[in-house]
Amino acid sequence: MGNIVLLDDLTINKIAAGEVVERPASVVKEMVENSIDAGATNISIEIQNGGISYIRITDNGKGIAPDDMEMAFERHATSKIRNASDLNYIKSMGFRGEALASIAAIANVEMVSKTERANTGNKIVVEAGNVLSFEEIGCPVGTTITVQNLFFNTPVRYKFLKKDYTESGYIEDYVTRLALVNPSIAFKLINSGKTILQTSGNGNLKDVIYAIFR
């Protein structure tokens, strides 16, 4: 009997998560880039314990249609390319379609989203890659993703995380740099209930610099 086997989906997603999700800042990066690609002009990031126990990202982008919400958590599921030729014309910040699947494989994830044309929004809850619930819900246009208990089922990855304040610093550094190159987007970073960074999104780079370094 041969020694080569096909890995199950959860194992594959955990391996992919090790490449995509190095630390909480990686989750913030992937999710915020999705928000920007969705046309959001207002993005709020809330974290607790350096993002290890809690990350919530809320945007006012175009939202996700109900039929797409479960599909969004499948590996290599993306709205940004259709075939190999599209790789020559990538303009979005991400396109591989691995982020949500990878994050959901190693955390508890809740996503609430509504498109402009929809009368109601929808909420999906995914844990360790398994869809636990999917239901209609009232919410504004846009998407809110809550990620809790990062690496709860991959203790090997968890033990390599640094202190909460260090992980928070990685997130703050990333959001700061992103705000500087996107002055037309209003960013808000909240750490354990305290607003760390807030920009107006008025397009004035000087105002962004003042908001960051005042």
GUGU-514389 format. One line per 3 residues: their letters; for each residue x, y, z of C-alpha. Coordinates in pm, 1 decimal, decimal comma, padded with zeros to 6 digits. Last residue first. Layout:
BEGIN
a = X/Y/Z | ...
***
This chain:
BEGIN
rfi = -00020,3/06490,6/01696,3 | 00153,4/06223,0/01489,0 | -00131,6/06016,2/01346,5
ayi = -00412,5/06271,9/01318,1 | -00164,7/06534,4/01195,8 | -00033,8/06303,1/00924,2
vdk = -00388,1/06223,6/00814,5 | -00477,6/06593,0/00805,4 | -00169,6/06663,0/00594,5
lng = -00275,3/06387,0/00353,2 | -00603,4/06563,6/00278,1 | -00846,1/06319,9/00115,1
ngs = -01130,2/06388,2/00360,1 | -01104,5/06039,5/00510,6 | -01130,7/06183,4/00861,6
tql = -00860,8/05979,6/01034,9 | -00879,6/05807,1/01373,3 | -00604,9/05625,4/01561,0
itk = -00574,1/05479,1/01909,3 | -00937,5/05498,3/02019,6 | -00960,0/05319,0/02354,4
gsn = -01213,9/05039,6/02410,9 | -00957,2/04758,9/02429,1 | -00772,8/04892,7/02121,3
ilk = -00983,2/05093,2/01876,9 | -00848,9/05180,4/01531,0 | -01051,9/05412,2/01310,0
fai = -00981,6/05470,3/00943,0 | -01162,0/05716,9/00714,3 | -01062,3/05649,3/00353,3
spn = -00966,0/05937,5/00121,9 | -00619,2/05961,9/00280,8 | -00532,7/05609,4/00160,7
vla = -00151,6/05593,0/00153,5 | -00110,3/05737,5/00502,8 | -00403,9/05539,1/00641,8
lrt = -00243,5/05212,6/00528,5 | 00081,4/05298,5/00701,8 | -00099,1/05375,9/01026,1
vyd = -00314,9/05063,5/01001,2 | -00003,0/04845,9/00966,1 | 00184,4/05010,1/01253,2
eiy = -00120,1/04988,0/01480,2 | -00158,7/04617,7/01402,6 | 00206,3/04538,7/01473,7
gse = 00188,0/04743,8/01792,0 | -00117,1/04551,4/01912,3 | 00085,1/04229,0/01874,1
tyd = 00357,6/04383,6/02090,2 | 00107,1/04507,4/02349,4 | -00049,5/04161,2/02373,9
kkl = 00282,1/03985,5/02430,6 | 00420,8/03778,7/02143,2 | 00265,1/03496,3/01944,8
fky = 00477,6/03184,2/01896,5 | 00268,0/02982,1/02142,6 | -00042,4/03026,6/01929,0
rvp = 00107,1/02863,1/01621,5 | 00176,6/02536,8/01804,8 | -00158,4/02568,7/01982,2
tnf = -00351,5/02531,0/01653,5 | -00713,7/02487,4/01761,0 | -00754,2/02822,7/01936,6
fln = -00525,4/02989,1/01678,1 | -00728,5/03313,2/01697,1 | -00993,0/03309,1/01966,8
qvt = -01233,1/03553,0/01800,3 | -01269,1/03702,7/01452,6 | -01559,5/03940,8/01391,2
itt = -01633,0/04049,6/01035,9 | -01865,1/04341,7/00962,3 | -01965,2/04412,2/00603,7
gvp = -02138,0/04694,4/00421,5 | -02490,7/04830,2/00393,1 | -02650,3/04863,5/00736,6
cgi = -02781,2/04567,7/00938,8 | -03100,3/04369,5/01004,0 | -03042,9/03996,2/01005,5
eef = -03114,6/03695,5/00786,6 | -02959,5/03368,6/00896,3 | -02668,1/03127,5/00852,0
slv = -02542,1/02904,9/01131,6 | -02259,4/02672,8/01235,7 | -02061,5/02667,6/00911,0
nga = -01752,7/02453,2/00975,4 | -01399,7/02574,7/00899,8 | -01283,3/02571,5/01260,8
evv = -01588,6/02777,8/01353,9 | -01806,4/02966,4/01105,5 | -02102,2/03193,6/01183,3
ikn = -02292,9/03356,8/00897,5 | -02511,1/03664,0/00926,1 | -02728,3/03811,4/00651,8
gtn = -02855,3/04156,6/00561,8 | -03203,8/04275,9/00483,9 | -03381,1/04457,1/00201,9
are = -03097,7/04388,1/-00042,6 | -03009,5/04634,4/-00319,0 | -02734,4/04813,2/-00125,5
tks = -02567,0/04487,6/-00021,8 | -02569,4/04360,4/00334,8 | -02311,6/04175,6/00543,3
vme = -02259,0/04014,8/00881,6 | -01964,8/03777,8/00922,5 | -01887,6/03579,1/01237,0
vna = -01562,3/03389,4/01271,4 | -01430,6/03158,5/01543,4 | -01065,0/03089,7/01469,6
iaa = -00815,0/02856,4/01304,2 | -00999,6/02728,0/00994,4 | -01202,6/03050,1/00966,4
isa = -00882,3/03248,1/00910,6 | -00765,9/03020,1/00630,0 | -01101,2/03010,6/00452,9
lae = -01139,1/03386,9/00484,8 | -00791,3/03462,0/00350,2 | -00755,4/03206,0/00071,2
grf = -00934,2/03377,5/-00217,2 | -00616,1/03446,1/-00412,0 | -00714,0/03795,8/-00528,3
gms = -00582,5/04065,0/-00298,0 | -00513,6/04438,8/-00318,8 | -00715,1/04473,0/-00639,1
kiy = -00569,6/04592,6/-00968,6 | -00481,1/04256,9/-01122,5 | -00451,6/04277,8/-01500,2
nld = -00203,9/04004,0/-01591,8 | -00358,3/03763,5/-01340,6 | -00685,0/03790,5/-01533,9
san = -00537,5/03560,2/-01798,6 | -00537,3/03275,6/-01545,1 | -00916,0/03273,7/-01507,7
rik = -01204,5/03443,3/-01325,2 | -01037,5/03695,7/-01098,7 | -01151,6/03929,3/-00820,0
sta = -01468,0/03763,3/-00691,9 | -01273,9/03495,2/-00508,1 | -01310,3/03138,9/-00380,0
hre = -00965,0/02978,2/-00366,1 | -01059,6/02785,4/-00052,6 | -01425,3/02813,2/00050,8
fam = -01526,1/03074,4/00309,5 | -01657,4/03319,5/00049,2 | -01885,8/03043,9/-00083,1
emd = -02090,8/03064,2/00235,3 | -02149,1/03436,3/00187,9 | -02191,2/03437,9/-00189,2
dpa = -02560,5/03352,1/-00218,6 | -02642,8/03612,2/00046,2 | -02472,6/03891,0/-00153,9
igk = -02164,3/04048,2/00004,4 | -02133,1/04415,4/00091,9 | -02061,9/04718,1/-00125,9
gnd = -01830,2/04877,1/00127,4 | -01931,1/05056,7/00446,7 | -01676,9/04875,2/00664,0
tir = -01654,6/04706,0/01002,5 | -01358,1/04502,7/01124,6 | -01378,7/04320,5/01455,4
iys = -01080,8/04145,9/01611,6 | -01093,8/03959,5/01942,8 | -00891,1/03709,7/02148,4
igg = -00553,1/03742,2/01978,4 | -00610,6/04092,1/01841,2 | -00351,3/04239,2/02076,1
nqi = -00561,3/04137,7/02372,7 | -00866,0/04316,2/02229,2 | -00912,5/04467,1/01886,4
eis = -01149,6/04698,7/01699,2 | -01088,9/04808,7/01340,2 | -01324,1/05059,0/01175,4
int = -01323,6/05125,8/00801,2 | -01503,0/05412,1/00625,5 | -01466,7/05475,8/00253,9
aga = -01524,7/05113,0/00154,8 | -01498,0/05026,8/-00214,6 | -01507,9/04649,6/-00173,4
dis = -01134,6/04633,6/-00256,4 | -01074,1/04857,6/00045,0 | -01274,2/04624,2/00267,9
nev = -01089,1/04320,0/00132,9 | -00761,2/04496,1/00214,2 | -00895,1/04553,7/00565,2
mek = -00969,2/04183,8/00605,5 | -00632,2/04054,1/00485,9 | -00430,7/04310,6/00681,4
vvs = -00631,6/04272,3/01001,7 | -00588,3/03894,9/00988,3 | -00214,2/03932,7/00928,1
apr = -00193,1/04175,5/01221,7 | -00334,5/03898,3/01441,1 | -00028,1/03678,9/01366,2
evv = 00117,3/03465,7/01086,4 | -00209,1/03416,4/00899,6 | -00159,0/03349,9/00526,4
ega = 00113,0/03083,6/00531,9 | 00013,1/02909,3/00854,6 | -00349,0/02948,9/00748,5
aik = -00273,3/02747,8/00434,8 | -00160,7/02458,0/00654,9 | -00475,3/02491,4/00865,2
nit = -00684,9/02505,4/00547,1 | -00529,7/02184,3/00415,0 | -00588,9/02010,6/00749,0
ldd = -00952,5/02122,7/00746,2 | -00999,6/02010,4/00385,0 | -00871,3/01656,2/00435,4
llv = -00526,4/01561,5/00308,0 | -00495,0/01327,0/00011,6 | -00268,7/01031,4/00086,5
ing = 00077,0/00916,1/-00024,5 | 00226,7/00616,3/00157,5 | 00132,8/00344,6/-00091,5
m = 00000,0/00000,0/00000,0
***
